């Protein structure tokens, strides 16, 4: 059958220094369908920047039998809009939703949207093939595990499918989105799946439940050999393309799983990379305690190319960590940040959620102090509010406590109020600050932090024994960049603390507008100095590279 897999555009992620990120989930679903001899097409509208109406027209012209849509909360409305347009264009098209969000909202989706035929729950590679084969044969999928579907006026809820035990058996992903992104001159990232599942039980997350929905192991891994085979293949095929990002994403929920089996797996991965002498830089997502419990392992990962780590810091207070059920202590977060920075491993993507429904002003103050102490305060942290993902324990608690607003839907994940009225005022007023110029500068700061880090790591790799001497001459340039970056972050901290004081001392709209105007002016005044100092640093590094006859780095 002719099948289209679609991922709609996410508007709020289109601002600033955007890198195309191939939807690896659809690539794997596409690989499974291709192996089953179906004609598969992928329209990654987010990667390609396609508006909904453009996607609809492409789907109409494609004359597809089945259209599968994957969506998260931020593009769910777009997915529904696309589905409705296709249904009323041709009711014979079977419309199927899937992915983490749809899994935990499956019954609601089918009840509210009669256009949708089925929802695939949990891991989809085996389920989608069986479902499409049934549709092709005009057989009702009553025996297909992992599917909720429509039968006349009824919604049939089939049993969940067990987790795929041997994920090495999953067919290779089809890199249709990646190829199209490169063709369209989009800066793209190479993504590699190494494992599935997570042993963490964070209250706001549904991943643990998603990957063990029908039972089975909560964490499974691919063989290190197959992972490194794929990395080698991607580097050889795409690595020299100017549109490929210089860091490979290892797309795991927790790359360093601290269980004995997990540590053994990482060590085997390292050995495989070392034996083949593969030169690349890569990113991982892991936990704070996984870093601190395995420092020697992290140092070895750095030696083979680990350049960026995303950790779930989430909160700057013990009470916040308890709400999120992180299972870590605040001192571990401080230690992990310092440890990674000493190794020149970038921590820019690490997660932090300033507000939750039970936040107090004192907790917000502690969050601000923590962010200042680790030199990590970003514009986004002024607005970052925990999302009520369907299926999470925190979501169930907030609904039980009656904090969701009228009109709440599973995809309206921020549609709730705070228990503390002062926190409610703070959040609503700070939202009026959000504007494109502030976000652009904040994104640029993230980009510069990452870029200067990887450039220096590349220099270290290229010049080996000479790097210490070379780096001594670069330090004055880097220090100047860092001073401006720190000063910009201090402006965010000072603004936030003034707003907290205002909320506690008695709110004044006039005072707020004055504080806001001053902050806007002061923060944006760092735009030119930051760019100028970073450009001078790059020029100096390029001069060194030219003198030594090495690769030139991009200017800013």
Residue pairs with C-beta under 8 A, 6 or more apart in sequence:
1 38
1 39
1 65
1 66
1 132
1 135
1 136
2 38
2 39
2 41
2 62
2 63
2 64
2 65
2 66
3 33
3 38
3 39
3 40
3 41
3 64
3 65
3 66
3 67
3 68
3 132
4 41
4 42
4 43
4 59
4 62
4 64
4 66
4 67
4 68
5 26
5 29
5 30
5 40
5 41
5 42
5 43
5 67
5 68
5 69
5 70
6 42
6 43
6 44
6 45
6 55
6 59
6 67
6 68
6 69
6 70
6 79
6 82
7 23
7 26
7 43
7 44
7 45
7 46
7 47
7 69
7 70
7 71
7 75
8 45
8 46
8 52
8 55
8 69
8 71
8 75
8 78
8 79
8 82
9 45
9 46
9 49
9 50
9 51
9 52
9 75
9 78
10 46
10 72
10 74
10 75
11 74
12 74
13 46
13 74
14 49
15 436
15 439
15 440
15 443
16 439
16 440
16 443
16 444
16 447
17 443
17 444
17 446
17 447
18 187
19 187
19 188
19 189
19 245
20 47
20 48
20 181
20 186
20 187
20 188
20 189
21 46
21 47
21 188
21 189
21 191
21 249
22 44
22 47
22 175
22 177
22 178
22 181
22 188
22 189
22 190
22 191
23 42
23 44
23 46
23 47
23 70
23 177
24 173
24 191
24 193
24 251
25 70
25 99
25 124
26 42
26 44
26 70
26 177
27 42
27 173
27 174
27 175
27 176
27 177
27 178
28 125
28 170
28 171
28 173
28 193
29 68
29 98
29 124
29 125
29 128
30 40
30 42
30 173
30 174
30 176
31 125
31 170
31 171
31 172
31 173
31 174
32 124
32 125
32 126
32 128
32 129
32 170
32 171
33 40
33 128
33 129
33 132
34 40
34 171
34 174
35 129
35 171
36 129
36 132
36 133
38 132
40 174
40 176
41 62
41 64
41 176
42 174
42 176
42 177
43 50
43 55
43 58
43 59
44 176
44 177
44 180
44 181
45 51
45 52
45 54
45 55
45 78
46 75
47 177
47 180
47 181
47 186
47 188
48 177
48 180
48 181
48 184
48 186
49 186
50 58
52 78
52 81
52 82
52 85
55 82
56 82
56 85
56 86
56 89
59 67
59 82
59 86
60 86
60 89
60 90
64 93
65 92
65 93
65 94
65 135
65 136
66 93
66 94
66 95
66 96
66 132
66 135
67 83
67 86
67 93
67 94
67 95
67 96
68 96
68 97
68 98
68 120
68 128
69 79
69 82
69 83
69 95
69 96
69 97
69 98
70 79
70 97
70 98
70 99
70 102
71 78
71 79
71 97
71 99
71 101
71 102
72 99
72 100
72 101
73 101
73 387
73 389
73 410
73 411
73 412
73 413
76 101
76 411
77 411
79 97
80 113
83 95
83 97
83 113
83 115
83 116
84 113
84 115
86 93
86 95
87 93
87 95
87 115
88 115
94 117
94 118
94 135
95 115
95 116
95 117
96 116
96 117
96 118
96 119
96 120
96 128
96 131
97 106
97 109
97 116
97 118
97 119
97 120
98 119
98 120
98 121
98 124
98 128
99 124
100 206
100 207
100 210
100 389
101 389
101 390
101 410
101 411
102 109
102 119
102 120
102 121
103 119
103 120
103 121
103 122
103 206
103 210
103 213
103 391
104 206
104 209
104 210
104 389
104 390
104 391
104 410
105 390
105 391
105 410
105 411
106 119
106 121
106 148
106 157
107 148
107 155
107 157
108 410
109 116
109 119
110 116
110 118
110 119
110 148
110 149
110 150
110 155
111 155
114 150
116 150
117 149
117 150
118 131
118 141
118 147
118 148
118 149
118 150
119 147
119 148
119 149
120 127
120 128
120 131
120 146
120 147
121 127
121 146
121 147
121 148
121 160
121 161
121 213
122 146
122 160
122 161
122 163
122 210
122 211
122 213
122 214
123 146
123 161
123 163
123 164
123 196
123 211
123 213
124 146
125 164
125 170
125 171
126 146
126 161
126 164
127 144
127 145
127 146
127 147
127 161
130 141
130 144
131 141
131 144
131 147
134 140
134 141
134 144
135 141
140 149
140 151
141 147
141 149
141 158
142 156
142 158
143 158
144 158
145 158
145 159
145 160
145 161
145 162
145 214
146 158
146 159
146 160
146 161
146 213
146 214
147 158
148 155
148 156
148 157
148 158
149 155
149 156
149 158
150 156
159 214
160 213
160 214
160 215
161 213
161 214
162 214
162 215
162 216
163 196
163 197
163 211
163 212
163 213
163 214
163 215
163 216
163 217
163 218
163 220
164 170
164 196
164 216
164 220
165 216
165 217
165 220
166 220
167 193
167 195
167 196
167 220
167 221
167 222
168 222
168 223
168 226
172 230
173 193
178 188
178 190
178 238
181 188
181 243
182 188
182 238
182 241
182 243
182 244
185 243
186 243
187 243
187 244
187 245
188 243
188 244
188 245
189 244
189 245
189 247
189 248
189 249
190 234
190 235
190 238
190 239
190 244
190 245
190 248
190 249
191 248
191 249
191 251
192 227
192 230
192 231
192 234
192 248
192 249
192 250
192 251
193 222
193 251
193 252
194 221
194 222
194 227
194 250
194 251
194 252
194 255
194 269
195 219
195 220
195 221
195 222
195 252
195 253
195 255
195 257
195 265
196 211
196 219
196 220
196 221
196 252
196 253
197 207
197 208
197 211
197 212
197 217
197 218
197 219
197 220
197 253
198 205
198 207
198 208
198 211
198 218
198 219
198 253
198 254
199 208
199 218
199 219
199 254
199 257
199 259
200 207
200 208
200 253
200 254
200 287
200 327
201 208
201 325
201 327
202 208
202 312
202 314
202 324
202 325
202 326
203 323
203 324
203 325
203 392
203 393
203 394
203 397
204 324
204 353
204 356
204 386
204 387
204 388
204 389
204 392
204 394
204 395
205 389
205 392
206 389
206 390
206 391
206 392
207 253
208 218
209 391
210 391
211 218
211 219
212 218
219 254
219 257
219 259
219 262
221 257
221 262
221 265
224 265
224 268
224 269
224 271
224 272
225 272
227 269
227 272
228 269
228 272
228 273
228 276
228 278
231 248
231 273
231 278
231 280
232 276
232 278
234 248
235 248
235 278
235 280
238 244
239 280
246 281
246 454
246 458
247 281
247 282
247 283
247 307
247 308
247 454
248 280
248 281
248 282
248 283
249 282
249 283
250 282
250 283
250 284
250 285
251 285
252 284
252 285
252 286
253 285
254 285
254 286
254 287
254 290
255 266
255 284
255 285
255 286
256 262
256 263
256 266
256 284
256 286
256 287
256 290
256 291
256 294
256 297
256 298
257 263
257 265
257 266
257 290
258 289
258 290
258 293
258 294
263 294
263 297
266 294
266 297
266 301
267 297
270 297
270 300
270 301
270 304
273 304
273 305
274 304
278 304
278 305
279 305
279 461
280 305
281 305
281 306
281 307
281 308
281 454
281 457
281 458
282 305
282 306
282 307
282 308
283 307
283 308
283 309
283 310
283 349
284 301
284 306
284 308
284 309
284 310
285 309
285 310
285 311
286 309
286 310
286 311
287 311
287 312
287 328
288 311
288 312
288 313
288 326
288 328
288 332
288 333
288 336
289 327
289 328
289 332
291 298
291 309
291 311
291 336
291 339
291 340
292 332
292 335
292 336
292 339
295 339
298 306
298 339
298 340
298 343
298 345
299 343
302 343
302 345
306 345
307 345
307 346
307 453
307 454
307 457
308 345
308 346
308 347
308 348
308 349
308 450
308 453
308 454
309 340
309 345
309 346
309 347
309 350
310 347
310 349
310 350
310 351
311 333
311 336
311 347
311 350
311 351
312 326
312 350
312 351
313 333
313 337
313 350
313 351
313 352
313 376
314 320
314 321
314 324
314 326
314 351
314 352
314 353
315 321
315 323
315 324
315 326
315 352
315 353
315 367
315 370
316 330
316 333
316 352
316 366
316 367
316 368
316 369
316 370
316 371
317 330
317 363
317 366
317 367
317 370
318 329
318 330
319 360
319 363
320 356
320 359
320 363
320 366
320 367
321 328
321 329
321 330
323 356
323 358
323 394
324 353
324 356
324 386
324 394
325 393
330 370
333 370
333 374
334 373
334 374
337 347
337 350
337 374
337 376
340 346
340 347
341 347
344 453
344 456
344 457
344 460
345 453
346 449
346 450
346 453
346 454
347 376
348 446
348 449
348 450
350 376
352 367
352 371
352 376
352 381
352 384
353 384
353 385
353 386
354 364
354 367
354 381
354 382
354 383
354 384
354 385
355 364
355 384
355 385
355 386
355 418
355 423
355 427
356 385
356 386
356 394
357 386
357 398
357 401
357 403
357 416
357 417
357 418
357 419
358 418
358 419
358 420
359 418
359 419
359 420
359 423
360 420
360 423
361 420
361 422
361 423
361 426
361 500
361 503
361 504
364 423
364 426
364 496
364 500
365 497
365 500
367 381
368 377
368 493
368 496
368 497
368 500
371 377
371 381
371 493
372 489
372 490
372 493
375 485
375 486
375 489
376 489
377 489
377 490
377 492
377 493
377 496
378 442
378 445
378 446
378 489
378 492
379 438
379 439
379 441
379 442
379 492
380 439
380 442
381 492
382 430
382 433
382 492
382 495
382 496
383 427
383 430
383 431
383 434
385 414
385 427
386 394
387 413
387 414
388 394
388 395
388 398
388 399
388 404
388 413
388 414
388 415
388 416
389 395
389 413
390 410
398 404
398 416
399 408
403 416
403 417
403 418
403 419
404 415
404 416
405 415
405 416
405 417
407 415
408 415
408 416
409 415
417 424
418 424
418 427
422 503
422 504
423 503
425 503
425 507
426 499
426 500
426 503
429 499
429 512
430 496
430 499
432 516
433 516
433 519
433 520
435 520
437 524
438 520
438 523
438 524
441 488
441 523
441 524
441 526
441 527
441 530
444 527
444 530
444 531
445 485
445 488
445 530
448 481
448 485
448 530
448 534
448 556
449 485
451 534
451 556
452 478
452 481
452 534
452 537
455 538
455 541
455 553
456 471
456 474
456 478
458 551
458 553
459 467
459 470
459 471
459 474
459 541
459 544
460 467
460 471
462 550
462 551
463 470
463 548
463 550
470 544
473 540
473 544
474 537
474 540
474 541
474 544
477 533
477 536
477 537
477 540
478 537
480 533
480 536
480 537
481 530
481 533
481 534
481 537
484 526
484 529
484 530
484 533
485 530
487 526
488 523
488 526
488 530
491 519
491 522
491 523
491 526
492 519
492 523
494 519
495 515
495 516
495 519
495 523
498 515
499 512
499 515
502 508
502 511
502 512
502 515
531 556
534 556
535 555
535 556
538 553
538 554
538 555
538 556
539 555
541 553
542 552
542 553
542 555
545 551
545 552
545 553
546 552
